Amino acid sequence: MADTIRIKNAVTLKHQANLGEDVADVEFDAGAELQVLQTFETAWLVKDDESRLFNVKKEQAEEA
């Protein structure tokens, strides 16, 4: 399992802080690195520097 991934192209991901709260759009520039928590067949579960969680499709990023 990769420790980090690098975003290939600028992308906007969705983040929901808690159930019932609004979903926020979070933009990442190409080259942004995120910490991998779990790997799935077609995506990674990652967190950013602010400990926000995201699902990133494998075609959107590469192992760093």
Backbone as a chain_set.jsonl record, in Angstrom:
{"seq": "MADTIRIKNAVTLKHQANLGEDVADVEFDAGAELQVLQTFETAWLVKDDESRLFNVKKEQAEEA", "coords": {"N": [[0.841, -1.18, 0.0], [0.519, 2.196, -0.809], [2.053, 5.011, 0.825], [1.58, 7.685, 0.383], [-0.235, 9.629, -2.054], [-0.165, 11.378, -5.194], [-1.835, 14.013, -6.688], [-2.835, 14.046, -10.051], [-3.941, 15.962, -11.931], [-5.457, 19.197, -11.514], [-8.159, 19.057, -9.253], [-11.471, 18.838, -7.893], [-12.698, 17.801, -4.877], [-15.168, 16.214, -2.786], [-16.156, 16.925, 0.564], [-17.478, 16.002, 3.676], [-17.941, 17.089, 6.806], [-19.332, 16.088, 9.073], [-22.018, 13.729, 9.549], [-25.115, 14.812, 8.276], [-24.302, 17.427, 7.984], [-23.501, 20.089, 5.651], [-22.13, 19.363, 2.402], [-18.895, 20.085, 1.344], [-16.978, 21.588, -1.268], [-13.653, 20.894, -2.064], [-10.721, 22.081, -3.356], [-7.911, 20.8, -5.082], [-4.637, 21.265, -6.234], [-2.702, 20.197, -9.089], [-0.211, 17.853, -8.31], [-0.493, 17.943, -5.583], [-0.082, 16.293, -2.468], [-1.423, 13.565, -0.672], [-2.188, 11.716, 2.278], [-2.407, 8.222, 2.388], [-4.904, 6.177, 3.708], [-6.361, 3.862, 3.332], [-6.534, 1.367, 0.789], [-8.44, 0.669, -2.067], [-10.002, -1.254, -4.718], [-10.559, 0.502, -6.895], [-10.053, 3.005, -5.902], [-8.633, 5.311, -3.443], [-8.714, 5.833, 0.083], [-8.106, 8.759, 1.624], [-6.356, 11.328, 3.566], [-6.037, 14.842, 4.108], [-3.776, 17.59, 4.973], [-5.26, 18.856, 6.89], [-6.621, 16.902, 8.111], [-8.961, 16.099, 6.852], [-11.14, 13.785, 5.261], [-11.137, 11.957, 2.175], [-12.311, 10.29, -0.788], [-10.431, 9.162, -3.412], [-10.34, 8.618, -6.788], [-8.507, 6.161, -8.605], [-7.636, 6.917, -11.159], [-7.317, 9.623, -10.91], [-5.029, 10.155, -9.526], [-1.62, 9.274, -8.53], [0.713, 6.923, -7.155], [2.935, 8.254, -4.787]], "CA": [[0.0, 0.0, 0.0], [1.256, 3.461, -0.878], [1.911, 5.893, 1.986], [0.999, 8.928, -0.123], [-0.538, 9.723, -3.482], [0.009, 12.713, -5.765], [-2.909, 14.347, -7.616], [-2.284, 14.236, -11.401], [-4.441, 17.215, -12.487], [-6.3, 19.906, -10.553], [-9.407, 18.334, -9.049], [-12.308, 19.26, -6.779], [-13.231, 16.643, -4.171], [-16.228, 16.518, -1.833], [-15.867, 16.61, 1.966], [-18.57, 16.233, 4.618], [-17.312, 17.035, 8.119], [-20.129, 15.2, 9.922], [-23.306, 13.376, 8.971], [-26.11, 15.858, 8.446], [-23.756, 18.735, 7.619], [-23.374, 20.334, 4.22], [-20.95, 18.852, 1.705], [-18.073, 21.192, 0.857], [-16.035, 21.316, -2.352], [-12.279, 21.216, -1.703], [-9.906, 22.038, -4.572], [-6.512, 20.401, -4.971], [-3.838, 21.524, -7.426], [-1.875, 19.09, -9.557], [0.985, 17.684, -7.509], [-0.808, 17.887, -4.149], [0.118, 14.968, -1.901], [-2.366, 13.198, 0.366], [-1.806, 10.5, 2.99], [-3.301, 7.091, 2.138], [-5.34, 5.426, 4.879], [-6.791, 2.541, 2.879], [-6.548, 1.198, -0.662], [-9.517, -0.145, -2.621], [-9.728, -1.663, -6.096], [-10.609, 1.62, -7.844], [-9.89, 4.297, -5.225], [-7.912, 5.375, -2.17], [-9.233, 6.67, 1.153], [-6.955, 9.589, 1.979], [-6.618, 12.532, 4.351], [-5.15, 15.965, 3.797], [-3.056, 18.158, 6.115], [-6.242, 19.303, 7.876], [-7.269, 15.655, 8.553], [-10.232, 15.869, 6.171], [-11.109, 12.524, 4.526], [-11.614, 11.979, 0.796], [-12.113, 9.137, -1.659], [-9.801, 9.616, -4.649], [-10.3, 7.571, -7.812], [-7.126, 5.877, -8.987], [-7.245, 7.636, -12.386], [-7.073, 11.021, -10.564], [-3.782, 10.314, -8.775], [-0.623, 8.219, -8.679], [1.474, 6.717, -5.938], [4.043, 9.211, -4.682]], "C": [[0.888, 1.246, 0.0], [1.018, 4.276, 0.395], [1.252, 7.208, 1.591], [0.678, 8.783, -1.598], [-0.346, 11.174, -3.899], [-1.099, 12.914, -6.797], [-2.294, 14.656, -8.984], [-2.658, 15.596, -11.99], [-5.307, 17.886, -11.424], [-7.662, 19.224, -10.474], [-10.157, 18.934, -7.857], [-12.925, 18.007, -6.173], [-14.267, 17.11, -3.158], [-15.802, 16.095, -0.433], [-17.082, 16.954, 2.813], [-18.007, 16.034, 6.017], [-18.023, 16.056, 9.047], [-21.423, 14.862, 9.207], [-24.307, 14.481, 9.269], [-25.609, 17.254, 8.116], [-23.654, 18.856, 6.106], [-22.084, 19.725, 3.672], [-20.209, 20.045, 1.116], [-17.19, 20.716, -0.291], [-14.654, 21.771, -1.904], [-11.431, 21.031, -2.951], [-8.47, 21.656, -4.244], [-5.821, 20.686, -6.293], [-3.103, 20.255, -7.833], [-0.61, 19.037, -8.71], [0.73, 17.635, -6.014], [-0.664, 16.452, -3.66], [-0.833, 14.76, -0.728], [-1.939, 11.878, 0.988], [-2.857, 9.414, 2.775], [-3.604, 6.374, 3.444], [-5.743, 4.009, 4.517], [-6.837, 2.524, 1.359], [-7.691, 0.27, -1.058], [-9.177, -0.463, -4.069], [-9.654, -0.47, -7.049], [-10.358, 2.979, -7.203], [-9.008, 4.144, -3.987], [-8.76, 6.188, -1.186], [-8.032, 7.435, 1.677], [-7.374, 10.696, 2.941], [-5.602, 13.593, 3.964], [-4.488, 16.474, 5.077], [-3.988, 18.639, 7.229], [-7.056, 18.13, 8.428], [-8.671, 15.463, 7.989], [-10.096, 14.612, 5.319], [-11.73, 12.677, 3.15], [-11.449, 10.6, 0.172], [-11.567, 9.679, -2.969], [-9.75, 8.445, -5.612], [-8.87, 7.394, -8.299], [-6.702, 6.573, -10.279], [-6.951, 9.113, -12.107], [-5.708, 11.24, -9.913], [-2.842, 9.159, -9.081], [0.122, 8.064, -7.368], [2.673, 7.65, -5.933], [5.3, 8.515, -4.168]], "O": [[1.879, 1.32, 0.726], [-0.068, 4.242, 0.972], [0.471, 7.779, 2.352], [1.236, 7.938, -2.297], [-0.362, 12.081, -3.067], [-1.281, 12.078, -7.682], [-1.344, 15.434, -9.076], [-1.79, 16.31, -12.493], [-5.83, 17.215, -10.534], [-8.246, 18.859, -11.494], [-9.546, 19.468, -6.931], [-13.596, 17.241, -6.865], [-14.247, 18.262, -2.723], [-15.173, 15.052, -0.251], [-17.648, 18.041, 2.698], [-17.634, 14.917, 6.376], [-17.368, 15.273, 9.736], [-21.879, 15.621, 8.351], [-24.343, 15.02, 10.375], [-26.411, 18.178, 7.98], [-23.712, 17.863, 5.379], [-21.087, 19.593, 4.382], [-20.809, 20.907, 0.474], [-16.711, 19.582, -0.288], [-14.491, 22.892, -1.423], [-11.418, 19.951, -3.542], [-7.893, 22.123, -3.262], [-6.361, 20.382, -7.356], [-2.907, 19.351, -7.02], [-0.007, 20.073, -8.428], [1.638, 17.318, -5.247], [-1.068, 15.511, -4.342], [-1.027, 15.65, 0.1], [-1.389, 11.016, 0.302], [-4.051, 9.653, 2.956], [-2.698, 6.008, 4.193], [-5.507, 3.07, 5.278], [-7.14, 3.533, 0.723], [-7.883, -0.786, -0.454], [-8.167, 0.012, -4.588], [-8.783, -0.43, -7.918], [-10.44, 4.003, -7.881], [-8.686, 3.04, -3.547], [-9.446, 7.128, -1.588], [-7.053, 6.836, 2.122], [-8.56, 10.974, 3.119], [-4.479, 13.297, 3.555], [-4.622, 15.862, 6.137], [-3.562, 18.809, 8.371], [-8.052, 18.33, 9.123], [-9.483, 14.747, 8.575], [-9.046, 14.391, 4.715], [-12.702, 13.408, 2.962], [-10.561, 9.837, 0.553], [-12.175, 10.562, -3.575], [-9.185, 7.398, -5.296], [-8.113, 8.361, -8.394], [-5.509, 6.799, -10.478], [-6.395, 9.796, -12.966], [-5.272, 12.382, -9.762], [-3.193, 8.208, -9.779], [0.153, 8.99, -6.558], [3.345, 7.817, -6.95], [6.34, 9.155, -4.012]]}, "num_chains": 1, "name": "protein.A"}
